[in-house]
Amino acid sequence: MTEATFAVLALLVLGWSVVSGLLARVNISGPLVFTAAGFLLANPDWGPLSVDYEASAIHRIAELTLALLLFADASRVSFTEVRRDARFPARLLGLWLPLTVVLGSLLAAWLLDDLTWALAGFVGATLAPTDAALSAQVINDARIPMRIRRVLNVESGLNDGIVTPVVAFALAVAATELGMAEHHDPHGGGALLDVAMGVALGVVVGMGSAVLLTLGARRAWVVAGGRRLGALAAALGSFGLAVALDGNGFIAAFVAGIAFGACWKDESVEVEEVGELPELLGEVLAFVVWFLFGAVLVPVAFDNLEVSVLVYGLLSLTIVRMLPVALSLLGTGLDRGTVLFVGWFGPRGLASVVFALLAVEELGETSAVVPAIAAVSLTVLLSVVLHGISAGPFGARYVRFERPEESLPGPRSRRSSAHVVQA
């Protein structure tokens, strides 16, 4: 990334921060703005800015961004609050998520030409996780029942971490099938061993950092802001240590976030406040990733735009998402409008982009891989546009025409655990 590109990105972030509320009123999201900026300013065919997507630093920025957000999302999930409505997020994560991965993989193998089963599995798994930032207007809309917003927020906060091992395994198998295993497996181990290492390191770093910071705070060892710096160090340290020791860094950051939040015992400050710094840094870096998405992956999608790729993207955002949601929520007593509402707001976002960039890094842009990258990129682009512009209107329509006080059966929680930073 050149100095000019860096300067433009910084100014874009400044400009977005000034008018973000104004743009939100007309349903224009940050990801949409930075994707468009990347496509217009850094397109390899005409853009005045230069982005070397093959540079290792670019891929590391994307990986660190996802690691930070995985840690932040996992650490702020209040399992005490979730336990009151556990059956709804549990059904989505336990039933919807595997059904979506399987259905998306089968559809990719059927519609997209010349995909191996491993690459089809990669497409299905990569497009399964959702991104709450693209439907932040819904999750932050106080008119919508807290329990619905919590379901969407918990689902998006956990599903990307859960699906990461599947993506890693699919990439490892695809590399072997394409004869690239020796060149693109930098860890030198199997995907399952990488996941196990990531889990172990995540538990150690997350639990250890929470215990040490709590102990330091109680004994007045921690300076002002020290807790936030410690949380940031735990997020970065878990990822970096896992990568250095041949583990899966994403899994390590995700598990570390869960362990950090579960072991946080400092009554003087909430864990959500402690995790603000890794989340804020992740949000800023996310704009960079969306810019890279527009500059690198969107042109790939347009250059390889075929009817089958477009059909797959539309089906991925509708049938592949909504049918498993409906099946997983059978017997819960939810009305049809609520099921459709939850089913629609499953936007694909940052995790899918990072997984696609990881595939480009590990597998290259060969003729066998490009259709998979194009399908993922086009689906995410469609999601950025469609979910971004529909969040406000659909949320308002749901509140107006449904009866939200009856939409989720069971006791109602008065305290919010849904928290999405709308950058």
Secondary structure in CASP SS format (residue, H / E / C, confidence):
PFRMAT SS
TARGET T0000
AUTHOR 0000-0000-0000
METHOD secondary structure of the structure
MODEL  1
M C 1.00
T C 1.00
E H 1.00
A H 1.00
T H 1.00
F H 1.00
A H 1.00
V H 1.00
L H 1.00
A H 1.00
L H 1.00
L H 1.00
V H 1.00
L H 1.00
G H 1.00
W H 1.00
S H 1.00
V H 1.00
V H 1.00
S H 1.00
G H 1.00
L H 1.00
L H 1.00
A H 1.00
R H 1.00
V C 1.00
N C 1.00
I C 1.00
S C 1.00
G H 1.00
P H 1.00
L H 1.00
V H 1.00
F H 1.00
T H 1.00
A H 1.00
A H 1.00
G H 1.00
F H 1.00
L H 1.00
L H 1.00
A C 1.00
N C 1.00
P C 1.00
D C 1.00
W C 1.00
G C 1.00
P C 1.00
L C 1.00
S C 1.00
V C 1.00
D C 1.00
Y C 1.00
E C 1.00
A C 1.00
S H 1.00
A H 1.00
I H 1.00
H H 1.00
R H 1.00
I H 1.00
A H 1.00
E H 1.00
L H 1.00
T H 1.00
L H 1.00
A H 1.00
L H 1.00
L H 1.00
L H 1.00
F H 1.00
A H 1.00
D H 1.00
A H 1.00
S H 1.00
R C 1.00
V C 1.00
S C 1.00
F H 1.00
T H 1.00
E H 1.00
V H 1.00
R H 1.00
R H 1.00
D C 1.00
A C 1.00
R H 1.00
F H 1.00
P H 1.00
A H 1.00
R H 1.00
L H 1.00
L H 1.00
G H 1.00
L H 1.00
W H 1.00
L H 1.00
P H 1.00
L H 1.00
T H 1.00
V H 1.00
V H 1.00
L H 1.00
G H 1.00
S H 1.00
L H 1.00
L H 1.00
A H 1.00
A H 1.00
W H 1.00
L H 1.00
L C 1.00
D C 1.00
D C 1.00
L C 1.00
T C 1.00
W H 1.00
A H 1.00
L H 1.00
A H 1.00
G H 1.00
F H 1.00
V H 1.00
G H 1.00
A H 1.00
T H 1.00
L C 1.00
A C 1.00
P C 1.00
T C 1.00
D C 1.00
A H 1.00
A H 1.00
L H 1.00
S H 1.00
A H 1.00
Q H 1.00
V H 1.00
I H 1.00
N C 1.00
D C 1.00
A C 1.00
R C 1.00
I C 1.00
P C 1.00
M H 1.00
R H 1.00
I H 1.00
R H 1.00
R H 1.00
V H 1.00
L H 1.00
N H 1.00
V H 1.00
E H 1.00
S H 1.00
G H 1.00
L H 1.00
N H 1.00
D H 1.00
G H 1.00
I H 1.00
V H 1.00
T H 1.00
P H 1.00
V H 1.00
V H 1.00
A H 1.00
F H 1.00
A H 1.00
L H 1.00
A H 1.00
V H 1.00
A H 1.00
A H 1.00
T H 1.00
E H 1.00
L C 1.00
G C 1.00
M C 1.00
A H 1.00
E H 1.00
H H 1.00
H H 1.00
D C 1.00
P C 1.00
H C 1.00
G C 1.00
G C 1.00
G C 1.00
A H 1.00
L H 1.00
L H 1.00
D H 1.00
V H 1.00
A H 1.00
M H 1.00
G H 1.00
V H 1.00
A H 1.00
L H 1.00
G H 1.00
V H 1.00
V H 1.00
V H 1.00
G H 1.00
M H 1.00
G H 1.00
S H 1.00
A H 1.00
V H 1.00
L H 1.00
L H 1.00
T H 1.00
L H 1.00
G H 1.00
A H 1.00
R H 1.00
R C 1.00
A C 1.00
W C 1.00
V C 1.00
V C 1.00
A C 1.00
G C 1.00
G H 1.00
R H 1.00
R H 1.00
L H 1.00
G H 1.00
A H 1.00
L H 1.00
A H 1.00
A H 1.00
A H 1.00
L H 1.00
G H 1.00
S H 1.00
F H 1.00
G H 1.00
L H 1.00
A H 1.00
V H 1.00
A H 1.00
L C 1.00
D C 1.00
G C 1.00
N C 1.00
G H 1.00
F H 1.00
I H 1.00
A H 1.00
A H 1.00
F H 1.00
V H 1.00
A H 1.00
G H 1.00
I H 1.00
A H 1.00
F H 1.00
G H 1.00
A H 1.00
C H 1.00
W C 1.00
K C 1.00
D C 1.00
E C 1.00
S C 1.00
V C 1.00
E C 1.00
V H 1.00
E H 1.00
E H 1.00
V H 1.00
G C 1.00
E H 1.00
L H 1.00
P H 1.00
E H 1.00
L H 1.00
L H 1.00
G H 1.00
E H 1.00
V H 1.00
L H 1.00
A H 1.00
F H 1.00
V H 1.00
V H 1.00
W H 1.00
F H 1.00
L H 1.00
F H 1.00
G H 1.00
A H 1.00
V H 1.00
L H 1.00
V H 1.00
P H 1.00
V H 1.00
A H 1.00
F H 1.00
D H 1.00
N C 1.00
L C 1.00
E C 1.00
V H 1.00
S H 1.00
V H 1.00
L H 1.00
V H 1.00
Y H 1.00
G H 1.00
L H 1.00
L H 1.00
S H 1.00
L H 1.00
T C 1.00
I H 1.00
V H 1.00
R H 1.00
M H 1.00
L H 1.00
P H 1.00
V H 1.00
A H 1.00
L H 1.00
S H 1.00
L C 1.00
L C 1.00
G C 1.00
T C 1.00
G C 1.00
L C 1.00
D C 1.00
R H 1.00
G H 1.00
T H 1.00
V H 1.00
L H 1.00
F H 1.00
V H 1.00
G H 1.00
W H 1.00
F C 1.00
G C 1.00
P C 1.00
R C 1.00
G C 1.00
L H 1.00
A H 1.00
S H 1.00
V H 1.00
V H 1.00
F H 1.00
A H 1.00
L H 1.00
L H 1.00
A H 1.00
V H 1.00
E H 1.00
E H 1.00
L H 1.00
G C 1.00
E C 1.00
T C 1.00
S C 1.00
A C 1.00
V C 1.00
V H 1.00
P H 1.00
A H 1.00
I H 1.00
A H 1.00
A H 1.00
V H 1.00
S H 1.00
L H 1.00
T H 1.00
V H 1.00
L H 1.00
L H 1.00
S H 1.00
V H 1.00
V H 1.00
L H 1.00
H H 1.00
G H 1.00
I H 1.00
S H 1.00
A H 1.00
G H 1.00
P H 1.00
F H 1.00
G H 1.00
A H 1.00
R H 1.00
Y H 1.00
V H 1.00
R H 1.00
F H 1.00
E C 1.00
R C 1.00
P H 1.00
E H 1.00
E H 1.00
S C 1.00
L C 1.00
P C 1.00
G C 1.00
P C 1.00
R C 1.00
S C 1.00
R C 1.00
R C 1.00
S C 1.00
S C 1.00
A C 1.00
H C 1.00
V C 1.00
V C 1.00
Q C 1.00
A C 1.00
END
